[in-house]
Amino acid sequence: MNPIALRLLNQQLVCPQFGTPTEVVDYMGAMQAQEYRMMRWAVAMRTRKPSAKAFKEAFDSGQIIRLHLMRGTWQLVSADNYWPLLCLCAPKAIAVTKGWMSSNKISIADEEVAQIRDILTQTVAEKGSATKEDFVLALAKRNIHMDDHRLSYHIRLAEMSGILCSGHLRPMKPTYALTADKIKPKTAVDRDEALLMLTHKYFHCRQPATLEDFVWWSGLNVSDCRRGIDMMGNTIHAERFKGRVFYLTDDCRTRGFRTGRYLLIPPYDEYLISYKSRDVVLTPDYRHKAHNNSGIFQPIIAHNGIICGNWSPFRDDCRTEFFLGEHDDTDLQKEWARYKKFQAK
């Protein structure tokens, strides 16, 4: 087993199979979207013809949704996957968020939640897409003032309760919309169905991966994750590699990997954040170059799937810093040209 080649293929980072951003997000199940600007490249680089315009069209039309969900962090999900994932992941995510609130000595009574949620909902209904600044002004008109931290918790709880989701895409600032205006309502979702769906999507596009990886990524309990794997039955199997048990699906992609390819990977990308143990592609000695202990992830360069450097996404020229191995500037420039073409399209 070559876990690096398999991950590149199944994460659609080489030989991508999809033509649209919506197909990618639906295939991936959920994608980390911490960095508002770079989440677009994270999706687009997994399409055959990366296009910033195509991403914006899918986002603005509600085919792709951004919200706080798994582990209480920002995710991109498809409209089709929104309700099943909310049903499955929101209860645990809300509990995690309330734990953070408690550790920050922030207590929000149910009466306050209801009052602020009414104001947020009304503001979004009036504007269509509202920014956090719009919420601040709406609250101030009612003589309600709170710090940014507290307001952020109110917004998160509204997202994880299925009230608010992402509005129209802007260059720098996220906006919020009413979920009812963006996504069609669905009948009650069976939790086991949602768990099976998420388990399949995770292992199908991130394989090979371990149980511990899945627990980390999903934010679910170990018992849920084991149950999800069990429900997959004979469509998934285990293989041992360097002392660890990895799971692979029987329809795993194995053809298409080629050597010499550079990838300019955005911060918080699924290539790293999908896994608890990242040493398969990232030498432990250089872990600090990719992310710190506080969960801050950097833009990284992969060569043949191995993380070997950092890059600067917001410059006009290709600025890189390599910490591992030698590099071929010709192939690197081809990837930079692909990135710049994405921005222009």
C-alpha positions as CSV (number, residue, x, y, z in Angstrom):
1,M,0.0,0.0,0.0
2,N,1.2,3.5,-0.9
3,P,-0.9,5.7,1.5
4,I,0.4,9.0,0.0
5,A,-0.5,8.2,-3.6
6,L,-3.9,6.8,-2.5
7,R,-4.7,10.0,-0.5
8,L,-3.7,12.3,-3.3
9,L,-5.9,10.4,-5.7
10,N,-8.9,9.9,-3.5
11,Q,-8.8,13.5,-2.2
12,Q,-8.9,14.6,-5.8
13,L,-5.6,16.5,-5.5
14,V,-4.2,14.6,-8.6
15,C,-6.2,13.6,-11.6
16,P,-9.4,15.2,-10.3
17,Q,-12.7,13.7,-11.6
18,F,-15.1,16.5,-10.9
19,G,-16.0,19.5,-13.1
20,T,-17.8,21.7,-10.5
21,P,-17.1,23.0,-6.9
22,T,-20.5,21.6,-5.8
23,E,-19.5,18.1,-6.8
24,V,-16.3,18.3,-4.9
25,V,-17.9,19.5,-1.6
26,D,-20.6,16.9,-1.9
27,Y,-18.0,14.2,-2.5
28,M,-15.9,15.3,0.4
29,G,-18.8,15.4,2.8
30,A,-17.5,18.4,4.7
31,M,-14.4,20.6,4.1
32,Q,-12.7,22.8,6.6
33,A,-13.3,26.5,5.8
34,Q,-11.5,28.4,8.5
35,E,-9.8,30.8,6.1
36,Y,-12.6,32.6,4.2
37,R,-10.5,33.5,1.2
38,M,-8.5,30.3,0.8
39,M,-11.4,27.9,1.2
40,R,-12.2,28.7,-2.4
41,W,-8.9,27.4,-3.6
42,A,-9.2,24.3,-1.4
43,V,-12.3,23.4,-3.3
44,A,-11.4,24.6,-6.8
45,M,-8.0,22.9,-6.9
46,R,-9.9,19.6,-6.7
47,T,-11.8,20.3,-9.9
48,R,-10.6,19.7,-13.5
49,K,-10.7,23.5,-14.3
50,P,-10.3,25.6,-11.2
51,S,-12.4,28.8,-11.3
52,A,-13.1,31.4,-8.6
53,K,-16.2,32.5,-10.5
54,A,-17.6,29.0,-10.5
55,F,-17.1,28.7,-6.8
56,K,-18.8,32.0,-6.1
57,E,-21.8,31.0,-8.3
58,A,-22.2,27.7,-6.4
59,F,-21.8,29.5,-3.0
60,D,-24.2,32.4,-3.8
61,S,-26.9,30.0,-5.1
62,G,-26.8,27.9,-1.9
63,Q,-25.3,24.8,-3.5
64,I,-22.4,25.2,-1.2
65,I,-23.0,26.2,2.4
66,R,-20.5,27.5,5.1
67,L,-21.3,27.1,8.8
68,H,-19.9,26.1,12.1
69,L,-20.5,22.4,12.5
70,M,-18.0,19.6,13.1
71,R,-15.9,20.2,16.2
72,G,-17.6,23.6,16.4
73,T,-15.4,24.9,13.6
74,W,-16.1,26.3,10.1
75,Q,-17.1,23.8,7.4
76,L,-18.3,23.8,3.8
77,V,-21.0,21.3,3.0
78,S,-23.3,20.8,0.0
79,A,-27.0,21.7,0.2
80,D,-27.8,18.0,-0.2
81,N,-25.7,17.0,2.8
82,Y,-26.6,20.0,5.0
83,W,-29.6,18.5,6.9
84,P,-28.1,15.0,7.5
85,L,-24.9,16.5,8.8
86,L,-26.7,19.0,11.0
87,C,-28.8,16.2,12.5
88,L,-25.7,14.1,13.1
89,C,-23.0,16.6,14.2
90,A,-24.8,19.6,15.7
91,P,-25.7,18.2,19.1
92,K,-22.0,17.3,19.8
93,A,-20.8,20.6,18.3
94,I,-23.2,22.6,20.4
95,A,-21.9,20.8,23.5
96,V,-18.3,21.5,22.5
97,T,-19.2,25.2,22.0
98,K,-20.8,25.5,25.3
99,G,-17.7,24.0,26.9
100,W,-15.6,26.7,25.3
101,M,-18.0,29.3,26.6
102,S,-17.7,27.9,30.1
103,S,-13.9,27.9,29.9
104,N,-14.0,31.5,28.8
105,K,-16.4,32.3,31.7
106,I,-19.2,33.2,29.3
107,S,-22.7,32.2,30.4
108,I,-25.7,32.8,28.1
109,A,-29.2,32.1,29.5
110,D,-31.8,30.6,27.3
111,E,-33.8,33.8,27.4
112,E,-30.9,35.7,26.0
113,V,-30.4,33.1,23.3
114,A,-34.0,33.5,22.2
115,Q,-34.0,37.3,22.3
116,I,-30.7,37.7,20.3
117,R,-31.7,35.0,17.8
118,D,-34.9,36.9,17.0
119,I,-32.9,40.1,16.3
120,L,-30.3,38.2,14.2
121,T,-33.2,36.5,12.2
122,Q,-35.0,39.8,11.6
123,T,-31.8,41.5,10.5
124,V,-31.0,38.8,8.0
125,A,-34.6,38.7,6.7
126,E,-34.4,42.4,6.0
127,K,-31.0,42.4,4.3
128,G,-30.9,39.0,2.6
129,S,-27.2,38.7,3.4
130,A,-26.0,40.3,6.7
131,T,-22.5,40.8,8.1
132,K,-21.5,40.7,11.7
133,E,-21.3,44.5,11.6
134,D,-25.0,44.6,10.6
135,F,-25.8,42.5,13.7
136,V,-23.9,44.9,15.9
137,L,-25.9,47.9,14.5
138,A,-29.2,46.1,14.9
139,L,-28.4,45.2,18.5
140,A,-27.2,48.8,19.2
141,K,-30.6,50.2,17.9
142,R,-32.2,48.1,20.7
143,N,-29.6,49.4,23.2
144,I,-28.0,45.9,23.4
145,H,-24.2,45.9,23.4
146,M,-21.9,42.9,23.7
147,D,-18.3,42.1,22.9
148,D,-17.4,40.3,19.7
149,H,-16.7,37.0,21.5
150,R,-20.2,36.8,22.9
151,L,-21.9,37.8,19.7
152,S,-19.8,35.1,17.8
153,Y,-21.2,32.4,20.2
154,H,-24.8,33.6,19.5
155,I,-24.1,33.3,15.7
156,R,-22.6,29.9,16.1
157,L,-25.5,28.6,18.1
158,A,-27.9,29.9,15.5
159,E,-25.9,28.2,12.7
160,M,-25.7,24.9,14.6
161,S,-29.5,25.1,15.3
162,G,-30.2,25.3,11.6
163,I,-31.4,29.0,11.7
164,L,-28.5,30.8,10.0
165,C,-26.0,29.7,7.3
166,S,-23.8,31.5,4.8
167,G,-25.0,34.4,2.7
168,H,-23.4,35.8,-0.5
169,L,-19.7,35.4,-0.9
170,R,-17.7,38.6,-0.4
171,P,-14.0,39.2,-0.9
172,M,-13.1,39.4,2.7
173,K,-16.0,39.4,5.1
174,P,-18.4,36.5,5.6
175,T,-22.2,37.1,5.5
176,Y,-25.1,35.2,6.9
177,A,-28.5,34.2,5.5
178,L,-31.6,32.5,6.7
179,T,-31.2,28.7,6.1
180,A,-34.9,28.6,5.2
181,D,-34.1,30.9,2.2
182,K,-31.1,29.0,1.0
183,I,-31.8,25.3,1.5
184,K,-35.0,23.3,0.9
185,P,-36.5,21.8,4.0
186,K,-36.2,18.0,4.4
187,T,-38.2,15.5,6.3
188,A,-36.7,14.0,9.5
189,V,-33.3,12.5,8.9
190,D,-32.6,9.0,10.4
191,R,-29.4,9.3,12.5
192,D,-28.0,5.9,11.4
193,E,-28.5,6.9,7.8
194,A,-26.6,10.1,8.4
195,L,-23.8,8.3,10.2
196,L,-23.4,5.8,7.4
197,M,-23.4,8.5,4.8
198,L,-20.7,10.5,6.7
199,T,-18.6,7.4,7.4
200,H,-18.7,6.4,3.7
201,K,-17.8,9.9,2.5
202,Y,-14.9,10.2,5.0
203,F,-13.2,6.9,4.1
204,H,-14.1,7.0,0.4
205,C,-12.3,10.3,-0.2
206,R,-9.6,10.3,2.6
207,Q,-8.5,6.7,2.5
208,P,-6.4,5.2,3.8
209,A,-7.3,6.5,7.3
210,T,-7.5,5.1,10.8
211,L,-10.4,5.0,13.2
212,E,-8.6,7.6,15.3
213,D,-8.4,9.9,12.2
214,F,-12.1,9.6,11.7
215,V,-12.9,10.3,15.4
216,W,-10.7,13.4,15.2
217,W,-12.1,14.7,12.0
218,S,-15.8,14.1,12.6
219,G,-15.9,15.2,16.3
220,L,-18.2,12.3,17.0
221,N,-17.8,9.7,19.8
222,V,-15.6,6.7,19.3
223,S,-18.7,4.4,19.6
224,D,-20.4,6.3,16.8
225,C,-17.4,6.1,14.6
226,R,-17.0,2.3,15.2
227,R,-20.7,1.9,14.5
228,G,-20.4,3.8,11.2
229,I,-17.5,1.5,10.1
230,D,-19.5,-1.6,11.1
231,M,-22.5,-0.4,9.1
232,M,-20.3,-0.2,6.0
233,G,-20.1,-4.0,6.2
234,N,-18.0,-5.7,3.5
235,T,-17.6,-2.5,1.4
236,I,-14.6,-1.5,3.7
237,H,-11.6,-3.4,4.9
238,A,-8.6,-2.9,7.1
239,E,-4.9,-3.1,6.2
240,R,-2.0,-2.8,8.5
241,F,0.8,-0.3,7.6
242,K,3.8,0.5,9.8
243,G,2.0,-0.7,12.9
244,R,-1.3,1.1,12.4
245,V,-4.6,-0.2,11.1
246,F,-5.9,1.8,8.1
247,Y,-9.3,1.4,6.5
248,L,-9.9,1.4,2.7
249,T,-13.1,1.1,0.7
250,D,-13.4,-1.6,-2.0
251,D,-13.8,1.1,-4.7
252,C,-10.6,3.0,-3.7
253,R,-9.0,4.9,-6.6
254,T,-5.5,3.5,-7.3
255,R,-4.7,4.7,-10.8
256,G,-3.5,8.1,-11.9
257,F,-0.7,9.1,-9.6
258,R,2.4,10.6,-11.2
259,T,5.7,11.8,-9.7
260,G,7.1,15.3,-9.9
261,R,3.9,17.1,-9.1
262,Y,3.8,20.2,-6.8
263,L,0.7,21.3,-5.0
264,L,0.2,24.7,-3.5
265,I,-2.1,23.7,-0.6
266,P,-4.1,26.3,1.3
267,P,-4.2,26.5,5.1
268,Y,-6.6,24.2,6.9
269,D,-6.8,22.0,3.9
270,E,-8.3,18.5,4.2
271,Y,-5.0,17.0,3.1
272,L,-3.7,17.6,6.6
273,I,-6.7,18.4,8.8
274,S,-8.6,15.2,7.9
275,Y,-6.2,13.2,10.0
276,K,-5.2,13.1,13.6
277,S,-1.8,11.6,12.8
278,R,-0.2,13.6,9.9
279,D,3.2,11.9,9.9
280,V,2.3,9.9,6.8
281,V,2.9,13.1,4.7
282,L,4.5,15.5,7.2
283,T,7.9,14.8,8.8
284,P,7.4,15.3,12.6
285,D,10.5,17.5,12.7
286,Y,8.8,20.1,10.5
287,R,5.3,19.9,12.0
288,H,5.6,23.4,13.2
289,K,6.0,24.6,9.7
290,A,2.5,23.4,8.8
291,H,0.5,24.0,12.0
292,N,1.0,25.0,15.7
293,N,-0.4,23.5,18.9
294,S,-3.2,26.1,18.9
295,G,-4.7,24.8,15.6
296,I,-3.4,27.5,13.3
297,F,-2.5,26.0,9.9
298,Q,-0.2,27.5,7.3
299,P,-0.2,27.4,3.5
300,I,2.0,24.5,2.5
301,I,3.7,23.0,-0.5
302,A,3.6,19.2,-1.3
303,H,5.9,17.5,-3.7
304,N,4.8,14.0,-4.6
305,G,2.5,14.3,-1.6
306,I,5.2,15.0,1.0
307,I,4.9,18.4,2.7
308,C,8.2,20.2,2.0
309,G,7.6,24.0,2.1
310,N,5.4,27.0,2.6
311,W,4.1,29.5,0.1
312,S,2.4,33.0,0.2
313,P,-1.0,33.0,-1.5
314,F,-1.6,36.7,-1.5
315,R,1.3,38.0,-3.5
316,D,1.7,38.7,-7.2
317,D,4.8,36.5,-7.5
318,C,5.5,33.0,-6.3
319,R,7.1,33.3,-2.9
320,T,8.1,30.0,-1.4
321,E,10.3,28.7,1.4
322,F,11.4,25.1,1.3
323,F,12.4,23.2,4.4
324,L,12.8,19.7,3.0
325,G,14.5,18.4,-0.1
326,E,15.4,20.1,-3.4
327,H,12.8,21.6,-5.8
328,D,12.2,22.0,-9.5
329,D,11.3,25.6,-10.2
330,T,9.8,24.8,-13.6
331,D,7.1,22.4,-12.2
332,L,6.5,24.7,-9.3
333,Q,5.8,27.6,-11.6
334,K,3.2,25.5,-13.5
335,E,1.3,25.0,-10.2
336,W,1.6,28.8,-9.5
337,A,0.2,29.5,-12.9
338,R,-2.8,27.2,-12.2
339,Y,-3.5,29.1,-9.0
340,K,-3.3,32.5,-10.7
341,K,-5.5,31.3,-13.5
342,F,-8.1,30.1,-11.0
343,Q,-8.2,33.6,-9.5
344,A,-8.7,35.2,-12.9
345,K,-11.5,32.9,-14.0
